[in-house]
């Protein structure tokens, strides 16, 4: 009975409006024994070092967010470029199954500009302070902020070296760890945080959220993944990074086209 309640709660937290049910088999890599001879401390340092380096650089990124339930897979993509050192970037979000299937976002000067959405209206940009944006679902970043993903990856615990893997033709080392409850609930809206707390209490421990980071031979972070799979609920967020160090051009919407908003909802906005 308790597990049934947990699964119901977790499913509701993944994607309001997207039905989630039995995800079938679990994450096989989560069940494997660590293959590394390196200590957890060394592995954690490698991941943190790669995150720190990226935060002083720029990159093109592509996030793929996958939710599964009721025999269907729902997929969102977030693509763009980000100058992490300057805290500026742009991205596009696409959700083919949604009533609103596309939005654009611009990050600049401590603000996030959002196009489309019922709260904003066609032809305008909504604007919110970046530090006020919140996450509305498990393993989603506030307004898809890639910096938030890096912050969570840097907080991985019990990190182990899983071995070498090729990522888009590059030889990398894959590291795996877990995310604790504090990291998972980072910047969640109060109502979602409460539901997540309740799910954790019913489970008797942290939700089984795993994190992976792929680091190349130059110490660069080239891919990350966060995942939750609990038989009745599954979500995976994978972020691939490329063109590291290349300039990122950002066009900031005009003030005349921008409308301050206090709340931005919808699955596209995290």
Secondary structure, 3 states (H helix, E strand, C coil): CHHHHHHHHHHHHHCCCCCCCCCCCCCHHHHCCCCCCCCHHHHHHHHHHHHHHHHCCEEEEEEEEEEEECCEEEEEEEEEEEECCCCEEEEEEECCCCCCCEEEEEEECCEEEEECCCCCCCCCEEEEEHHHCCECCCCCCHHHCHHHHHHHHHCCEEEEEEEEEEECCEEEEEEEEECCHHHHCCCECHHHHHHHHHHHHHHCCCCCEEEEEEEECCCCEEEEEEEEECCCCEEEEEEEEECCCCCCCCCCCCHHHEEECCCCCCHHHC
